[in-house]
């Protein structure tokens, strides 16, 4: 298990209550190394849902139902403010 939001020791200014079900994710050794040493970022979106972002800006949402490619919406300073999901269907809307 690992913290999707990195743990900051209290002596270094970390807030109390950082460890719990709200900030805990089962990860493999490869996941942990990618996040810790390769610059990948992970954000827990909800129970069992995680958004992974590569150092190159590619993003995926991982859930128990699988992995979906997403496109991140970012501000000019690089802050993520949302995400767009590809639809698996050829969706067409006709206006009369």
Secondary structure, DSSP 8 states (H G I E B T S, - for coil): -B-SS----GGGT--TT-SSGGG-B---HHHHHHHHHS--EEEEEETTEEEEE-TTS-EEEEETTEEEEEEEEE-TT--EEEEEE--SS-------
